[in-house]
Every structure is written in structure tokens, then in C-alpha cells.
Amino acid sequence: MEPLHLQYHVNGDDFTSAGEVSSEIKQTLRRLGISPDIVRRCSICMYEGEMNLVIHASGGVAEAIIGDRDITLILRDNGPGIPDLEQAMQEGFSTAGQGVRELGFGAGMGLPNMKRYSDEMRVDTEIGKGTTVTMKIFLSQSV
């Protein structure tokens, strides 16, 4: 079967539509009969990534590639890049501003949760150029 490729534009600083991409992907995975646990993990990863695009990067592109063996989630932005990736991967570390925190976001769990709920995760980042996060979630434990 040919992989299903979904691509969405995520607007930066738009908290009213934040989460729509992860909801659409969740609905698509459910319609395809993907197991609830995989749907949940993909939804968490995509939501956290989508929020990072909104909060830190002035938006970007979110993709889901649904294949026979795995689901690949890709988030790309042209934002500021991540100066200290090791620090950014620590639970609770956040560079979100006070306004974002007052809205209930920016708790510093985005990247750690993305890593926790994906089977593989790679972060490519360059200061002043942007960041790409690629995650894989295997559809079978035997992969």
C-alpha cells in the first residue's frame, strides 16, 4: 500500500486554532482503524509539536506519513532554532514568555513528551534557520 501523506500549515501565535492539526490526524487514524494506543501516542506527539510551532517558531508545517509499518510525524519551522537542545529536552525547561504561560502553555514538556511517546525521534536545529523534528511511531512491537 502506498503511504498516506498528510500536510498542514500551522499558524504561529494563533492559539485559537492550535490543536486542530493533531485533532484532524487523530480522526484520520481512527477512521483507518489504527489501534487506540497508537492514535493516542501520535496525537500527543503532534499536539506537543504543533504547540511548539505556535509558541516558539511563528508557525510552520506539520506532516504525517502513515505507512504499513509506522507513522512518521514531521514538524518543520523557520524559527529561531534551539540554542541548547540538551537543555530543551529537560522536563520543565521552557523559553515561553509570560503571556504564553498565562494562557496555560509553555510548561516545558513539549520535547520531552514527544520523545516519551514516539519510538524514534530526531531533532535537527540550526540557530537563525529553524528546526525540524521527525518522530516515528511503529504500528507493531516487532518492528
C-alpha positions as CSV (number, residue, x, y, z in Angstrom):
1,M,0.0,0.0,0.0
2,E,1.2,3.5,-0.8
3,P,1.8,5.6,2.3
4,L,-0.8,8.2,3.1
5,H,0.8,11.7,3.3
6,L,-1.0,14.5,5.2
7,Q,0.4,18.0,5.3
8,Y,-0.8,21.0,7.2
9,H,0.2,24.6,7.7
10,V,0.3,25.7,11.4
11,N,-0.1,29.4,12.1
12,G,2.2,31.0,14.6
13,D,0.8,32.8,17.7
14,D,-2.7,31.5,16.8
15,F,-3.8,29.8,20.0
16,T,-7.5,29.7,18.8
17,S,-6.7,27.1,16.1
18,A,-3.8,25.4,18.0
19,G,-4.5,21.7,18.3
20,E,-6.6,21.5,15.1
21,V,-3.9,19.6,13.2
22,S,-3.5,17.0,16.0
23,S,-7.3,16.5,16.1
24,E,-7.5,16.0,12.3
25,I,-4.7,13.4,12.4
26,K,-6.4,11.7,15.4
27,Q,-9.7,11.5,13.4
28,T,-7.9,10.2,10.3
29,L,-6.0,7.5,12.3
30,R,-9.3,6.4,13.9
31,R,-11.0,6.1,10.5
32,L,-8.1,4.0,9.3
33,G,-8.6,1.6,12.2
34,I,-5.3,2.3,13.9
35,S,-5.1,1.0,17.4
36,P,-6.3,3.4,20.1
37,D,-2.8,3.3,21.8
38,I,-1.1,4.3,18.6
39,V,-3.7,7.0,18.0
40,R,-3.1,8.4,21.5
41,R,0.7,8.5,21.1
42,C,0.5,10.1,17.7
43,S,-2.0,12.7,19.0
44,I,0.2,13.6,21.9
45,C,3.4,13.9,19.8
46,M,1.6,16.0,17.2
47,Y,-0.1,18.3,19.7
48,E,3.1,19.0,21.5
49,G,4.9,19.7,18.3
50,E,2.1,21.8,17.0
51,M,2.1,23.9,20.2
52,N,5.9,24.4,19.8
53,L,5.3,25.7,16.3
54,V,2.7,28.2,17.6
55,I,4.6,29.3,20.7
56,H,8.3,29.4,19.6
57,A,8.5,29.4,15.8
58,S,5.8,31.7,14.3
59,G,4.3,28.6,12.8
60,G,5.5,26.0,10.3
61,V,4.5,22.8,8.6
62,A,3.2,19.6,10.2
63,E,3.2,16.3,8.3
64,A,2.0,12.8,9.0
65,I,3.1,9.9,6.8
66,I,1.1,6.8,7.5
67,G,2.6,3.6,6.2
68,D,2.2,-0.1,6.7
69,R,4.8,-0.4,9.4
70,D,4.9,3.0,11.1
71,I,3.7,6.6,11.2
72,T,6.2,9.3,10.7
73,L,5.4,12.8,12.1
74,I,7.5,15.7,10.9
75,L,7.3,19.3,12.1
76,R,9.3,22.0,10.3
77,D,9.7,25.6,11.1
78,N,11.8,28.6,10.1
79,G,12.0,29.9,13.6
80,P,15.0,30.9,15.7
81,G,16.4,27.4,16.3
82,I,17.1,25.8,19.6
83,P,20.3,27.2,21.2
84,D,20.8,24.3,23.7
85,L,19.0,21.1,22.6
86,E,20.1,19.1,25.6
87,Q,18.6,21.7,28.0
88,A,15.4,22.0,25.9
89,M,15.0,18.2,26.3
90,Q,14.8,18.5,30.1
91,E,11.3,18.3,31.6
92,G,10.2,21.7,32.8
93,F,12.7,23.8,30.8
94,S,10.9,26.4,28.7
95,T,11.7,29.6,26.9
96,A,8.0,30.5,26.6
97,G,7.1,34.1,27.6
98,Q,4.9,35.1,30.4
99,G,1.9,35.8,28.2
100,V,2.1,32.2,26.8
101,R,2.4,30.8,30.4
102,E,-0.6,32.8,31.5
103,L,-2.6,31.1,28.8
104,G,-1.7,27.8,30.3
105,F,1.0,26.8,27.8
106,G,4.8,26.7,27.9
107,A,5.3,24.3,30.8
108,G,8.4,22.8,29.2
109,M,7.0,19.3,28.5
110,G,6.8,19.5,24.7
111,L,10.0,17.9,23.5
112,P,10.2,15.5,26.5
113,N,6.7,14.3,25.8
114,M,7.4,14.0,22.1
115,K,10.4,11.8,22.9
116,R,8.5,9.8,25.5
117,Y,5.6,8.9,23.2
118,S,7.5,8.3,20.0
119,D,9.6,5.2,19.2
120,E,12.3,7.3,17.5
121,M,12.8,11.0,17.5
122,R,15.4,13.2,15.8
123,V,15.7,17.0,16.2
124,D,17.7,18.9,13.6
125,T,18.1,22.6,14.5
126,E,20.1,25.5,13.4
127,I,20.2,28.9,15.0
128,G,18.5,31.5,12.8
129,K,17.4,28.9,10.3
130,G,14.8,26.7,12.1
131,T,14.1,23.3,13.5
132,T,12.8,20.0,12.1
133,V,11.5,17.3,14.5
134,T,11.0,13.8,13.0
135,M,9.3,11.2,15.0
136,K,8.4,7.6,14.2
137,I,5.7,5.5,15.9
138,F,5.8,1.8,15.0
139,L,2.5,0.1,14.3
140,S,3.8,-3.2,15.6
141,Q,6.1,-4.0,18.5
142,S,8.0,-6.4,16.3
143,V,9.4,-3.7,14.1
